[in-house]
Amino acid sequence: MERVEIAVYGTETLCASCVNLPSAKETAVWLEAALGRKYGQDKIVIRYSDFEKPETDDDKMWAERILNEDLWYPLVVISGEIVGEGNPKLKEIGDKLEKLGLVPVEA
């Protein structure tokens, strides 16, 4: 199976209602560590994108939605589907990865 890309959108500035939550960049680092342990580092790739500096067309589309206050950040997207926003849940992200065919590594 190919690696699954998990995109995390955010910015350096915390949103007003996110004061006690980790930043989007910290969320990306946390997801990389937690999901890498569960599924194997070679199975996932975490890509952080600052929505104030979008690089790809997809980044621009998600940035526009966040800026229009349609979505909370950090925003976690897998295969074009939102799997977490604001305070993403590891279980929901894991459920999506398993639907895509990833299998947890044996403990």
C-alpha positions in Angstrom: 0.0 0.0 0.0 1.2 3.5 -0.8 1.7 6.0 2.0 -1.4 8.0 3.0 -1.0 11.7 3.1 -2.6 13.5 6.0 -2.8 17.3 5.5 -3.0 19.6 8.5 -4.0 23.1 7.8 -3.5 26.0 10.2 -1.3 29.0 10.9 1.1 30.2 13.6 -1.6 32.3 15.2 -4.0 30.4 17.4 -7.7 31.0 16.8 -9.5 32.9 19.5 -11.4 29.9 20.8 -8.2 27.7 20.6 -6.2 29.4 23.3 -5.8 26.3 25.5 -5.3 23.9 22.5 -2.1 23.0 20.7 -1.2 25.0 17.6 -1.8 23.5 14.2 1.9 22.9 13.8 2.1 21.1 17.2 -1.0 19.1 16.2 0.8 18.0 13.0 3.9 16.9 15.0 1.7 15.0 17.5 -0.2 13.2 14.7 3.0 12.2 13.0 4.3 10.7 16.2 1.1 9.0 17.4 0.0 7.7 14.0 3.6 6.7 13.1 3.7 4.5 16.2 0.3 3.0 15.5 0.6 2.4 11.8 4.3 2.6 11.0 6.3 5.6 9.9 6.5 4.3 6.4 2.7 4.2 6.0 1.8 7.8 6.6 3.1 11.2 5.7 1.9 14.3 7.6 1.9 17.6 5.5 1.5 20.8 7.4 0.2 23.8 5.4 -0.1 27.3 6.6 -3.4 28.5 5.2 -2.1 32.1 5.1 0.6 30.9 2.6 -1.1 28.2 0.5 1.1 26.4 -2.0 -1.1 24.1 -4.1 -4.6 24.4 -5.6 -5.9 22.1 -2.8 -4.2 24.3 -0.2 -5.8 27.4 -1.7 -9.3 25.8 -1.7 -9.0 24.7 2.0 -7.5 28.1 3.0 -10.4 29.9 1.4 -12.9 27.8 3.3 -11.0 28.4 6.6 -10.7 32.1 6.0 -14.4 32.4 5.2 -15.0 30.9 8.7 -16.6 27.8 7.3 -14.0 25.6 9.1 -12.0 25.6 12.3 -8.3 25.0 12.4 -6.2 23.0 12.8 -8.1 21.2 10.0 -7.1 17.6 9.2 -7.9 16.3 5.7 -7.3 12.8 4.3 -8.1 12.0 0.7 -10.1 15.2 0.3 -12.2 14.4 3.4 -12.3 16.4 6.6 -11.5 14.1 9.5 -10.9 16.6 12.2 -11.2 20.4 12.9 -10.4 22.6 15.8 -9.4 19.8 18.2 -9.0 16.7 16.0 -9.6 13.3 17.6 -7.1 10.5 17.1 -9.8 7.8 17.0 -11.6 9.5 14.1 -8.4 9.9 12.1 -7.5 6.3 12.8 -10.9 5.1 11.7 -10.5 6.9 8.4 -7.0 5.4 7.9 -8.3 1.9 8.6 -11.1 2.5 6.1 -8.4 3.3 3.6 -6.7 -0.1 4.3 -4.1 0.8 6.9 -3.6 -1.8 9.6 -2.1 -1.1 13.0 1.3 -2.6 13.6 1.5 -5.4 16.1 2.5 -4.2 19.6 
